[in-house]
Amino acid sequence: MEGRFSTSAGSSGEQLCALLDAHDDVVAVLCDQTLSGETGIAIHATIEPTLRARRIAFILVHGGGPEFRETLPDGYFADHRIAEVFKPMSHIMDIIRIVEAEITKARV
């Protein structure tokens, strides 16, 4: 993947909306499900229109396994274009490969 990477931290959809408004070069959002503010799913719901309009990939990090998926409607991840990274994350290159693949899919 070419270009530069930058990061930001926050725990609410409002904070992420402000970040997306301030930066027009965002290509992917990597968000944990378990935050001190909102959940990753709630944050995604807040920013989904922006993600779709700008073709930004959304990768949710969680440790819930299949049980977590069962708490959501069938097809939720596919319907909402949410990719997953499962905890524990043993190697940063796994995350980078997933992010690169999701950016490519979001751009199509």
Biopython code that builds the backbone (N, CA, C, O; Angstrom):
import numpy as np
from Bio.PDB.StructureBuilder import StructureBuilder

atoms = [
    (1, "MET", "N", (0.852, -1.168, 0.000)),
    (1, "MET", "CA", (0.000, 0.000, 0.000)),
    (1, "MET", "C", (0.898, 1.232, 0.000)),
    (1, "MET", "O", (1.820, 1.339, 0.809)),
    (2, "GLU", "N", (0.627, 2.136, -0.892)),
    (2, "GLU", "CA", (1.420, 3.350, -0.986)),
    (2, "GLU", "C", (0.768, 4.460, -0.182)),
    (2, "GLU", "O", (-0.410, 4.386, 0.167)),
    (3, "GLY", "N", (1.545, 5.481, 0.104)),
    (3, "GLY", "CA", (1.011, 6.645, 0.789)),
    (3, "GLY", "C", (1.404, 6.668, 2.244)),
    (3, "GLY", "O", (2.254, 5.898, 2.691)),
    (4, "ARG", "N", (0.789, 7.541, 2.958)),
    (4, "ARG", "CA", (1.116, 7.697, 4.368)),
    (4, "ARG", "C", (-0.024, 7.189, 5.223)),
    (4, "ARG", "O", (-1.184, 7.169, 4.811)),
    (5, "PHE", "N", (0.334, 6.788, 6.405)),
    (5, "PHE", "CA", (-0.665, 6.365, 7.370)),
    (5, "PHE", "C", (-0.728, 7.410, 8.472)),
    (5, "PHE", "O", (0.298, 7.949, 8.886)),
    (6, "SER", "N", (-1.909, 7.686, 8.934)),
    (6, "SER", "CA", (-2.046, 8.519, 10.118)),
    (6, "SER", "C", (-3.102, 7.880, 10.994)),
    (6, "SER", "O", (-3.955, 7.134, 10.515)),
    (7, "THR", "N", (-3.041, 8.171, 12.249)),
    (7, "THR", "CA", (-3.982, 7.576, 13.186)),
    (7, "THR", "C", (-4.596, 8.648, 14.059)),
    (7, "THR", "O", (-4.068, 9.751, 14.200)),
    (8, "SER", "N", (-5.719, 8.293, 14.635)),
    (8, "SER", "CA", (-6.395, 9.156, 15.590)),
    (8, "SER", "C", (-7.143, 8.248, 16.544)),
    (8, "SER", "O", (-7.467, 7.111, 16.199)),
    (9, "ALA", "N", (-7.415, 8.730, 17.714)),
    (9, "ALA", "CA", (-8.138, 7.930, 18.699)),
    (9, "ALA", "C", (-9.371, 8.684, 19.172)),
    (9, "ALA", "O", (-9.391, 9.914, 19.216)),
    (10, "GLY", "N", (-10.377, 7.935, 19.518)),
    (10, "GLY", "CA", (-11.611, 8.501, 20.035)),
    (10, "GLY", "C", (-12.521, 7.378, 20.459)),
    (10, "GLY", "O", (-12.200, 6.208, 20.251)),
    (11, "SER", "N", (-13.648, 7.710, 21.050)),
    (11, "SER", "CA", (-14.560, 6.654, 21.496)),
    (11, "SER", "C", (-16.017, 6.999, 21.216)),
    (11, "SER", "O", (-16.917, 6.528, 21.913)),
    (12, "SER", "N", (-16.250, 7.833, 20.180)),
    (12, "SER", "CA", (-17.640, 8.133, 19.837)),
    (12, "SER", "C", (-17.780, 8.394, 18.337)),
    (12, "SER", "O", (-16.831, 8.777, 17.654)),
    (13, "GLY", "N", (-18.984, 8.174, 17.863)),
    (13, "GLY", "CA", (-19.282, 8.472, 16.469)),
    (13, "GLY", "C", (-19.110, 9.947, 16.171)),
    (13, "GLY", "O", (-18.678, 10.316, 15.078)),
    (14, "GLU", "N", (-19.441, 10.787, 17.124)),
    (14, "GLU", "CA", (-19.311, 12.236, 16.951)),
    (14, "GLU", "C", (-17.844, 12.620, 16.717)),
    (14, "GLU", "O", (-17.540, 13.435, 15.845)),
    (15, "GLN", "N", (-16.943, 12.027, 17.501)),
    (15, "GLN", "CA", (-15.517, 12.310, 17.320)),
    (15, "GLN", "C", (-15.031, 11.833, 15.955)),
    (15, "GLN", "O", (-14.234, 12.505, 15.300)),
    (16, "LEU", "N", (-15.514, 10.673, 15.537)),
    (16, "LEU", "CA", (-15.091, 10.148, 14.240)),
    (16, "LEU", "C", (-15.677, 10.971, 13.100)),
    (16, "LEU", "O", (-15.005, 11.181, 12.091)),
    (17, "CYS", "N", (-16.902, 11.438, 13.237)),
    (17, "CYS", "CA", (-17.492, 12.325, 12.220)),
    (17, "CYS", "C", (-16.643, 13.575, 12.054)),
    (17, "CYS", "O", (-16.379, 14.004, 10.931)),
    (18, "ALA", "N", (-16.214, 14.158, 13.166)),
    (18, "ALA", "CA", (-15.377, 15.362, 13.100)),
    (18, "ALA", "C", (-14.054, 15.059, 12.406)),
    (18, "ALA", "O", (-13.564, 15.869, 11.619)),
    (19, "LEU", "N", (-13.477, 13.899, 12.694)),
    (19, "LEU", "CA", (-12.232, 13.514, 12.050)),
    (19, "LEU", "C", (-12.430, 13.344, 10.542)),
    (19, "LEU", "O", (-11.624, 13.831, 9.749)),
    (20, "LEU", "N", (-13.497, 12.659, 10.153)),
    (20, "LEU", "CA", (-13.766, 12.456, 8.724)),
    (20, "LEU", "C", (-14.049, 13.774, 8.014)),
    (20, "LEU", "O", (-13.649, 13.962, 6.865)),
    (21, "ASP", "N", (-14.740, 14.687, 8.698)),
    (21, "ASP", "CA", (-15.010, 16.006, 8.112)),
    (21, "ASP", "C", (-13.718, 16.793, 7.890)),
    (21, "ASP", "O", (-13.603, 17.561, 6.935)),
    (22, "ALA", "N", (-12.750, 16.590, 8.784)),
    (22, "ALA", "CA", (-11.497, 17.351, 8.715)),
    (22, "ALA", "C", (-10.488, 16.762, 7.732)),
    (22, "ALA", "O", (-9.533, 17.435, 7.342)),
    (23, "HIS", "N", (-10.696, 15.509, 7.331)),
    (23, "HIS", "CA", (-9.721, 14.841, 6.464)),
    (23, "HIS", "C", (-10.435, 14.167, 5.305)),
    (23, "HIS", "O", (-11.250, 13.265, 5.504)),
    (24, "ASP", "N", (-10.127, 14.606, 4.099)),
    (24, "ASP", "CA", (-10.779, 14.016, 2.929)),
    (24, "ASP", "C", (-9.979, 12.858, 2.329)),
    (24, "ASP", "O", (-10.364, 12.313, 1.294)),
    (25, "ASP", "N", (-8.871, 12.480, 2.970)),
    (25, "ASP", "CA", (-8.026, 11.420, 2.433)),
    (25, "ASP", "C", (-8.108, 10.117, 3.232)),
    (25, "ASP", "O", (-7.256, 9.244, 3.071)),
    (26, "VAL", "N", (-9.108, 9.978, 4.076)),
    (26, "VAL", "CA", (-9.266, 8.754, 4.868)),
    (26, "VAL", "C", (-9.729, 7.632, 3.943)),
    (26, "VAL", "O", (-10.672, 7.803, 3.171)),
    (27, "VAL", "N", (-9.055, 6.482, 4.026)),
    (27, "VAL", "CA", (-9.419, 5.341, 3.187)),
    (27, "VAL", "C", (-9.936, 4.164, 4.000)),
    (27, "VAL", "O", (-10.574, 3.264, 3.454)),
    (28, "ALA", "N", (-9.663, 4.165, 5.311)),
    (28, "ALA", "CA", (-10.123, 3.059, 6.153)),
    (28, "ALA", "C", (-10.255, 3.520, 7.596)),
    (28, "ALA", "O", (-9.517, 4.384, 8.069)),
    (29, "VAL", "N", (-11.223, 2.911, 8.280)),
    (29, "VAL", "CA", (-11.424, 3.144, 9.697)),
    (29, "VAL", "C", (-11.304, 1.788, 10.383)),
    (29, "VAL", "O", (-12.010, 0.842, 10.032)),
    (30, "LEU", "N", (-10.413, 1.699, 11.355)),
    (30, "LEU", "CA", (-10.230, 0.505, 12.167)),
    (30, "LEU", "C", (-10.761, 0.845, 13.545)),
    (30, "LEU", "O", (-10.245, 1.739, 14.217)),
    (31, "CYS", "N", (-11.797, 0.126, 13.965)),
    (31, "CYS", "CA", (-12.515, 0.503, 15.197)),
    (31, "CYS", "C", (-12.722, -0.722, 16.081)),
    (31, "CYS", "O", (-13.141, -1.775, 15.601)),
    (32, "ASP", "N", (-12.431, -0.584, 17.358)),
    (32, "ASP", "CA", (-12.680, -1.656, 18.310)),
    (32, "ASP", "C", (-14.162, -1.660, 18.678)),
    (32, "ASP", "O", (-14.796, -0.605, 18.715)),
    (33, "GLN", "N", (-14.707, -2.822, 18.945)),
    (33, "GLN", "CA", (-16.106, -2.931, 19.381)),
    (33, "GLN", "C", (-16.268, -2.438, 20.809)),
    (33, "GLN", "O", (-17.289, -1.839, 21.148)),
    (34, "THR", "N", (-15.263, -2.686, 21.653)),
    (34, "THR", "CA", (-15.360, -2.354, 23.067)),
    (34, "THR", "C", (-14.590, -1.074, 23.345)),
    (34, "THR", "O", (-13.360, -1.073, 23.390)),
    (35, "LEU", "N", (-15.325, 0.011, 23.530)),
    (35, "LEU", "CA", (-14.734, 1.317, 23.792)),
    (35, "LEU", "C", (-15.327, 1.892, 25.066)),
    (35, "LEU", "O", (-16.324, 1.383, 25.577)),
    (36, "SER", "N", (-14.716, 2.950, 25.578)),
    (36, "SER", "CA", (-15.242, 3.565, 26.800)),
    (36, "SER", "C", (-16.491, 4.400, 26.537)),
    (36, "SER", "O", (-17.236, 4.709, 27.466)),
    (37, "GLY", "N", (-16.724, 4.762, 25.290)),
    (37, "GLY", "CA", (-17.917, 5.527, 24.927)),
    (37, "GLY", "C", (-18.935, 4.610, 24.294)),
    (37, "GLY", "O", (-19.562, 3.800, 24.977)),
    (38, "GLU", "N", (-19.104, 4.735, 22.991)),
    (38, "GLU", "CA", (-20.038, 3.905, 22.234)),
    (38, "GLU", "C", (-19.379, 2.598, 21.805)),
    (38, "GLU", "O", (-18.159, 2.455, 21.880)),
    (39, "THR", "N", (-20.185, 1.661, 21.363)),
    (39, "THR", "CA", (-19.633, 0.433, 20.776)),
    (39, "THR", "C", (-19.192, 0.717, 19.344)),
    (39, "THR", "O", (-19.607, 1.705, 18.739)),
    (40, "GLY", "N", (-18.354, -0.154, 18.816)),
    (40, "GLY", "CA", (-17.930, -0.018, 17.429)),
    (40, "GLY", "C", (-19.102, -0.077, 16.461)),
    (40, "GLY", "O", (-19.136, 0.654, 15.471)),
    (41, "ILE", "N", (-20.068, -0.954, 16.751)),
    (41, "ILE", "CA", (-21.262, -1.064, 15.897)),
    (41, "ILE", "C", (-22.054, 0.245, 15.921)),
    (41, "ILE", "O", (-22.536, 0.691, 14.880)),
    (42, "ALA", "N", (-22.192, 0.861, 17.086)),
    (42, "ALA", "CA", (-22.919, 2.138, 17.184)),
    (42, "ALA", "C", (-22.175, 3.241, 16.439)),
    (42, "ALA", "O", (-22.795, 4.070, 15.772)),
    (43, "ILE", "N", (-20.858, 3.252, 16.551)),
    (43, "ILE", "CA", (-20.067, 4.249, 15.832)),
    (43, "ILE", "C", (-20.244, 4.055, 14.330)),
    (43, "ILE", "O", (-20.422, 5.022, 13.589)),
    (44, "HIS", "N", (-20.193, 2.805, 13.889)),
    (44, "HIS", "CA", (-20.384, 2.535, 12.458)),
    (44, "HIS", "C", (-21.728, 3.063, 11.989)),
    (44, "HIS", "O", (-21.810, 3.682, 10.927)),
    (45, "ALA", "N", (-22.780, 2.832, 12.758)),
    (45, "ALA", "CA", (-24.115, 3.302, 12.363)),
    (45, "ALA", "C", (-24.136, 4.822, 12.191)),
    (45, "ALA", "O", (-24.815, 5.342, 11.304)),
    (46, "THR", "N", (-23.399, 5.522, 13.032)),
    (46, "THR", "CA", (-23.344, 6.979, 12.954)),
    (46, "THR", "C", (-22.654, 7.461, 11.683)),
    (46, "THR", "O", (-23.080, 8.441, 11.071)),
    (47, "ILE", "N", (-21.592, 6.771, 11.291)),
    (47, "ILE", "CA", (-20.787, 7.256, 10.164)),
    (47, "ILE", "C", (-21.036, 6.499, 8.860)),
    (47, "ILE", "O", (-20.403, 6.807, 7.850)),
    (48, "GLU", "N", (-21.940, 5.520, 8.855)),
    (48, "GLU", "CA", (-22.143, 4.701, 7.661)),
    (48, "GLU", "C", (-22.435, 5.510, 6.396)),
    (48, "GLU", "O", (-21.878, 5.186, 5.347)),
    (49, "PRO", "N", (-23.274, 6.541, 6.440)),
    (49, "PRO", "CA", (-23.503, 7.310, 5.200)),
    (49, "PRO", "C", (-22.211, 7.910, 4.628)),
    (49, "PRO", "O", (-22.013, 7.914, 3.413)),
    (50, "THR", "N", (-21.350, 8.405, 5.489)),
    (50, "THR", "CA", (-20.079, 8.968, 5.043)),
    (50, "THR", "C", (-19.183, 7.873, 4.488)),
    (50, "THR", "O", (-18.533, 8.061, 3.459)),
    (51, "LEU", "N", (-19.145, 6.722, 5.167)),
    (51, "LEU", "CA", (-18.324, 5.603, 4.691)),
    (51, "LEU", "C", (-18.731, 5.200, 3.282)),
    (51, "LEU", "O", (-17.882, 5.030, 2.407)),
    (52, "ARG", "N", (-20.036, 5.049, 3.067)),
    (52, "ARG", "CA", (-20.527, 4.635, 1.742)),
    (52, "ARG", "C", (-20.260, 5.702, 0.681)),
    (52, "ARG", "O", (-19.793, 5.392, -0.416)),
    (53, "ALA", "N", (-20.553, 6.939, 1.006)),
    (53, "ALA", "CA", (-20.389, 8.022, 0.029)),
    (53, "ALA", "C", (-18.935, 8.201, -0.386)),
    (53, "ALA", "O", (-18.639, 8.494, -1.545)),
    (54, "ARG", "N", (-18.037, 8.022, 0.568)),
    (54, "ARG", "CA", (-16.618, 8.241, 0.277)),
    (54, "ARG", "C", (-15.852, 6.943, 0.042)),
    (54, "ARG", "O", (-14.637, 6.954, -0.157)),
    (55, "ARG", "N", (-16.574, 5.827, 0.066)),
    (55, "ARG", "CA", (-15.968, 4.507, -0.163)),
    (55, "ARG", "C", (-14.821, 4.232, 0.808)),
    (55, "ARG", "O", (-13.727, 3.829, 0.412)),
    (56, "ILE", "N", (-15.100, 4.460, 2.069)),
    (56, "ILE", "CA", (-14.128, 4.227, 3.132)),
    (56, "ILE", "C", (-14.395, 2.852, 3.731)),
    (56, "ILE", "O", (-15.530, 2.532, 4.083)),
    (57, "ALA", "N", (-13.351, 2.046, 3.846)),
    (57, "ALA", "CA", (-13.477, 0.717, 4.447)),
    (57, "ALA", "C", (-13.633, 0.843, 5.960)),
    (57, "ALA", "O", (-13.032, 1.718, 6.584)),
    (58, "PHE", "N", (-14.453, -0.045, 6.550)),
    (58, "PHE", "CA", (-14.648, -0.069, 7.995)),
    (58, "PHE", "C", (-14.290, -1.458, 8.496)),
    (58, "PHE", "O", (-14.883, -2.452, 8.079)),
    (59, "ILE", "N", (-13.319, -1.518, 9.392)),
    (59, "ILE", "CA", (-12.863, -2.788, 9.948)),
    (59, "ILE", "C", (-13.130, -2.759, 11.441)),
    (59, "ILE", "O", (-12.627, -1.892, 12.155)),
    (60, "LEU", "N", (-13.926, -3.713, 11.909)),
    (60, "LEU", "CA", (-14.299, -3.807, 13.320)),
    (60, "LEU", "C", (-13.420, -4.849, 13.998)),
    (60, "LEU", "O", (-13.327, -5.987, 13.538)),
    (61, "VAL", "N", (-12.780, -4.460, 15.086)),
    (61, "VAL", "CA", (-11.959, -5.369, 15.877)),
    (61, "VAL", "C", (-12.801, -5.838, 17.059)),
    (61, "VAL", "O", (-13.334, -5.025, 17.813)),
    (62, "HIS", "N", (-12.916, -7.165, 17.215)),
    (62, "HIS", "CA", (-13.679, -7.668, 18.357)),
    (62, "HIS", "C", (-13.207, -9.055, 18.756)),
    (62, "HIS", "O", (-12.555, -9.755, 17.982)),
    (63, "GLY", "N", (-13.539, -9.425, 19.946)),
    (63, "GLY", "CA", (-13.179, -10.737, 20.466)),
    (63, "GLY", "C", (-14.386, -11.595, 20.731)),
    (63, "GLY", "O", (-14.308, -12.562, 21.488)),
    (64, "GLY", "N", (-15.502, -11.256, 20.120)),
    (64, "GLY", "CA", (-16.753, -11.950, 20.405)),
    (64, "GLY", "C", (-16.965, -13.252, 19.665)),
    (64, "GLY", "O", (-17.846, -14.031, 20.028)),
    (65, "GLY", "N", (-16.177, -13.504, 18.634)),
    (65, "GLY", "CA", (-16.325, -14.737, 17.875)),
    (65, "GLY", "C", (-17.723, -14.888, 17.302)),
    (65, "GLY", "O", (-18.438, -13.902, 17.125)),
    (66, "PRO", "N", (-18.115, -16.129, 17.013)),
    (66, "PRO", "CA", (-19.428, -16.382, 16.415)),
    (66, "PRO", "C", (-20.587, -15.901, 17.297)),
    (66, "PRO", "O", (-21.644, -15.521, 16.792)),
    (67, "GLU", "N", (-20.383, -15.921, 18.594)),
    (67, "GLU", "CA", (-21.452, -15.483, 19.511)),
    (67, "GLU", "C", (-21.804, -14.010, 19.291)),
    (67, "GLU", "O", (-22.967, -13.620, 19.394)),
    (68, "PHE", "N", (-20.789, -13.199, 18.989)),
    (68, "PHE", "CA", (-21.035, -11.781, 18.740)),
    (68, "PHE", "C", (-21.895, -11.602, 17.499)),
    (68, "PHE", "O", (-22.831, -10.803, 17.506)),
    (69, "ARG", "N", (-21.590, -12.338, 16.429)),
    (69, "ARG", "CA", (-22.382, -12.254, 15.197)),
    (69, "ARG", "C", (-23.836, -12.634, 15.454)),
    (69, "ARG", "O", (-24.739, -12.077, 14.830)),
    (70, "GLU", "N", (-24.069, -13.558, 16.347)),
    (70, "GLU", "CA", (-25.436, -14.007, 16.640)),
    (70, "GLU", "C", (-26.274, -12.926, 17.308)),
    (70, "GLU", "O", (-27.500, -13.034, 17.343)),
    (71, "THR", "N", (-25.640, -11.892, 17.834)),
    (71, "THR", "CA", (-26.386, -10.798, 18.460)),
    (71, "THR", "C", (-26.903, -9.798, 17.426)),
    (71, "THR", "O", (-27.667, -8.890, 17.753)),
    (72, "LEU", "N", (-26.476, -9.976, 16.176)),
    (72, "LEU", "CA", (-26.841, -9.057, 15.100)),
    (72, "LEU", "C", (-27.727, -9.770, 14.086)),
    (72, "LEU", "O", (-27.693, -10.999, 14.012)),
    (73, "PRO", "N", (-28.514, -9.046, 13.309)),
    (73, "PRO", "CA", (-29.346, -9.680, 12.274)),
    (73, "PRO", "C", (-28.492, -10.447, 11.264)),
    (73, "PRO", "O", (-27.337, -10.096, 11.028)),
    (74, "ASP", "N", (-29.059, -11.483, 10.678)),
    (74, "ASP", "CA", (-28.356, -12.255, 9.642)),
    (74, "ASP", "C", (-27.871, -11.321, 8.535)),
    (74, "ASP", "O", (-28.603, -10.441, 8.085)),
    (75, "GLY", "N", (-26.657, -11.521, 8.116)),
    (75, "GLY", "CA", (-26.097, -10.737, 7.018)),
    (75, "GLY", "C", (-25.675, -9.332, 7.385)),
    (75, "GLY", "O", (-25.336, -8.550, 6.497)),
    (76, "TYR", "N", (-25.684, -8.980, 8.665)),
    (76, "TYR", "CA", (-25.408, -7.611, 9.093)),
    (76, "TYR", "C", (-24.058, -7.106, 8.589)),
    (76, "TYR", "O", (-23.967, -6.010, 8.037)),
    (77, "PHE", "N", (-23.011, -7.906, 8.780)),
    (77, "PHE", "CA", (-21.675, -7.460, 8.392)),
    (77, "PHE", "C", (-21.589, -7.235, 6.891)),
    (77, "PHE", "O", (-21.034, -6.228, 6.451)),
    (78, "ALA", "N", (-22.124, -8.148, 6.105)),
    (78, "ALA", "CA", (-22.094, -7.990, 4.646)),
    (78, "ALA", "C", (-22.961, -6.823, 4.201)),
    (78, "ALA", "O", (-22.538, -6.016, 3.374)),
    (79, "ASP", "N", (-24.167, -6.727, 4.741)),
    (79, "ASP", "CA", (-25.082, -5.653, 4.348)),
    (79, "ASP", "C", (-24.515, -4.268, 4.652)),
    (79, "ASP", "O", (-24.767, -3.312, 3.919)),
    (80, "HIS", "N", (-23.755, -4.170, 5.730)),
    (80, "HIS", "CA", (-23.231, -2.878, 6.164)),
    (80, "HIS", "C", (-21.754, -2.688, 5.831)),
    (80, "HIS", "O", (-21.119, -1.730, 6.273)),
    (81, "ARG", "N", (-21.220, -3.624, 5.037)),
    (81, "ARG", "CA", (-19.831, -3.540, 4.587)),
    (81, "ARG", "C", (-18.853, -3.407, 5.747)),
    (81, "ARG", "O", (-17.989, -2.530, 5.750)),
    (82, "ILE", "N", (-19.001, -4.276, 6.719)),
    (82, "ILE", "CA", (-18.117, -4.287, 7.876)),
    (82, "ILE", "C", (-17.218, -5.514, 7.786)),
    (82, "ILE", "O", (-17.698, -6.645, 7.709)),
    (83, "ALA", "N", (-15.922, -5.282, 7.795)),
    (83, "ALA", "CA", (-14.957, -6.380, 7.853)),
    (83, "ALA", "C", (-14.582, -6.600, 9.314)),
    (83, "ALA", "O", (-14.796, -5.731, 10.160)),
    (84, "GLU", "N", (-14.023, -7.767, 9.599)),
    (84, "GLU", "CA", (-13.691, -8.092, 10.987)),
    (84, "GLU", "C", (-12.218, -8.455, 11.156)),
    (84, "GLU", "O", (-11.609, -9.084, 10.290)),
    (85, "VAL", "N", (-11.676, -8.049, 12.275)),
    (85, "VAL", "CA", (-10.392, -8.521, 12.768)),
    (85, "VAL", "C", (-10.690, -9.079, 14.150)),
    (85, "VAL", "O", (-11.271, -8.401, 14.996)),
    (86, "PHE", "N", (-10.287, -10.317, 14.366)),
    (86, "PHE", "CA", (-10.593, -10.964, 15.635)),
    (86, "PHE", "C", (-9.449, -10.801, 16.631)),
    (86, "PHE", "O", (-8.275, -10.864, 16.265)),
    (87, "LYS", "N", (-9.811, -10.591, 17.891)),
    (87, "LYS", "CA", (-8.838, -10.555, 18.974)),
    (87, "LYS", "C", (-8.570, -11.995, 19.408)),
    (87, "LYS", "O", (-9.452, -12.837, 19.239)),
    (88, "PRO", "N", (-7.443, -12.312, 19.939)),
    (88, "PRO", "CA", (-6.285, -11.416, 20.050)),
    (88, "PRO", "C", (-5.600, -11.266, 18.705)),
    (88, "PRO", "O", (-5.584, -12.194, 17.897)),
    (89, "MET", "N", (-5.042, -10.105, 18.475)),
    (89, "MET", "CA", (-4.343, -9.829, 17.222)),
    (89, "MET", "C", (-2.869, -10.170, 17.438)),
    (89, "MET", "O", (-2.140, -9.432, 18.100)),
    (90, "SER", "N", (-2.453, -11.278, 16.880)),
    (90, "SER", "CA", (-1.114, -11.771, 17.165)),
    (90, "SER", "C", (-0.021, -11.099, 16.338)),
    (90, "SER", "O", (1.146, -11.098, 16.730)),
    (91, "HIS", "N", (-0.395, -10.535, 15.211)),
    (91, "HIS", "CA", (0.644, -9.973, 14.358)),
    (91, "HIS", "C", (0.095, -8.789, 13.568)),
    (91, "HIS", "O", (-0.960, -8.894, 12.942)),
    (92, "ILE", "N", (0.798, -7.677, 13.595)),
    (92, "ILE", "CA", (0.334, -6.463, 12.930)),
    (92, "ILE", "C", (0.167, -6.659, 11.425)),
    (92, "ILE", "O", (-0.677, -6.003, 10.815)),
    (93, "MET", "N", (0.948, -7.544, 10.816)),
    (93, "MET", "CA", (0.827, -7.756, 9.374)),
    (93, "MET", "C", (-0.534, -8.343, 9.004)),
    (93, "MET", "O", (-1.025, -8.101, 7.901)),
    (94, "ASP", "N", (-1.150, -9.107, 9.902)),
    (94, "ASP", "CA", (-2.501, -9.614, 9.651)),
    (94, "ASP", "C", (-3.475, -8.452, 9.496)),
    (94, "ASP", "O", (-4.318, -8.450, 8.599)),
    (95, "ILE", "N", (-3.352, -7.479, 10.368)),
    (95, "ILE", "CA", (-4.237, -6.312, 10.313)),
    (95, "ILE", "C", (-3.993, -5.529, 9.024)),
    (95, "ILE", "O", (-4.941, -5.117, 8.356)),
    (96, "ILE", "N", (-2.736, -5.328, 8.680)),
    (96, "ILE", "CA", (-2.414, -4.569, 7.477)),
    (96, "ILE", "C", (-2.986, -5.252, 6.237)),
    (96, "ILE", "O", (-3.541, -4.577, 5.371)),
    (97, "ARG", "N", (-2.864, -6.568, 6.135)),
    (97, "ARG", "CA", (-3.418, -7.293, 4.977)),
    (97, "ARG", "C", (-4.939, -7.127, 4.909)),
    (97, "ARG", "O", (-5.493, -6.910, 3.831)),
    (98, "ILE", "N", (-5.611, -7.229, 6.053)),
    (98, "ILE", "CA", (-7.066, -7.082, 6.076)),
    (98, "ILE", "C", (-7.459, -5.662, 5.670)),
    (98, "ILE", "O", (-8.379, -5.476, 4.873)),
    (99, "VAL", "N", (-6.772, -4.670, 6.211)),
    (99, "VAL", "CA", (-7.078, -3.277, 5.872)),
    (99, "VAL", "C", (-6.859, -3.043, 4.378)),
    (99, "VAL", "O", (-7.708, -2.435, 3.727)),
    (100, "GLU", "N", (-5.750, -3.508, 3.823)),
    (100, "GLU", "CA", (-5.502, -3.327, 2.394)),
    (100, "GLU", "C", (-6.589, -3.981, 1.547)),
    (100, "GLU", "O", (-7.054, -3.390, 0.572)),
    (101, "ALA", "N", (-6.998, -5.196, 1.913)),
    (101, "ALA", "CA", (-8.047, -5.889, 1.157)),
    (101, "ALA", "C", (-9.369, -5.135, 1.241)),
    (101, "ALA", "O", (-10.078, -5.026, 0.241)),
    (102, "GLU", "N", (-9.708, -4.618, 2.402)),
    (102, "GLU", "CA", (-10.969, -3.910, 2.581)),
    (102, "GLU", "C", (-10.968, -2.569, 1.852)),
    (102, "GLU", "O", (-12.000, -2.148, 1.330)),
    (103, "ILE", "N", (-9.824, -1.901, 1.812)),
    (103, "ILE", "CA", (-9.736, -0.654, 1.055)),
    (103, "ILE", "C", (-9.980, -0.939, -0.423)),
    (103, "ILE", "O", (-10.711, -0.210, -1.092)),
    (104, "THR", "N", (-9.372, -1.987, -0.917)),
    (104, "THR", "CA", (-9.573, -2.366, -2.321)),
    (104, "THR", "C", (-11.034, -2.661, -2.601)),
    (104, "THR", "O", (-11.570, -2.208, -3.612)),
    (105, "LYS", "N", (-11.700, -3.426, -1.711)),
    (105, "LYS", "CA", (-13.125, -3.745, -1.916)),
    (105, "LYS", "C", (-13.978, -2.485, -1.830)),
    (105, "LYS", "O", (-14.922, -2.332, -2.605)),
    (106, "ALA", "N", (-13.667, -1.584, -0.907)),
    (106, "ALA", "CA", (-14.483, -0.376, -0.730)),
    (106, "ALA", "C", (-14.377, 0.542, -1.935)),
    (106, "ALA", "O", (-15.310, 1.293, -2.220)),
    (107, "ARG", "N", (-13.276, 0.497, -2.637)),
    (107, "ARG", "CA", (-13.046, 1.368, -3.787)),
    (107, "ARG", "C", (-13.741, 0.874, -5.050)),
    (107, "ARG", "O", (-13.822, 1.610, -6.033)),
    (108, "VAL", "N", (-14.238, -0.348, -5.040)),
    (108, "VAL", "CA", (-14.890, -0.917, -6.238)),
    (108, "VAL", "C", (-16.312, -0.402, -6.358)),
    (108, "VAL", "O", (-17.022, -0.763, -7.296)),
]
sb = StructureBuilder()
sb.init_structure("model")
sb.init_model(0)
sb.init_chain("A")
sb.init_seg("    ")
for serial, (resi, resn, name, xyz) in enumerate(atoms, 1):
    if name == "N":
        sb.init_residue(resn, " ", resi, " ")
    sb.init_atom(name, np.array(xyz, "f"), 0.0, 1.0, " ", f" {name:<3s}", serial, name[0])
structure = sb.get_structure()
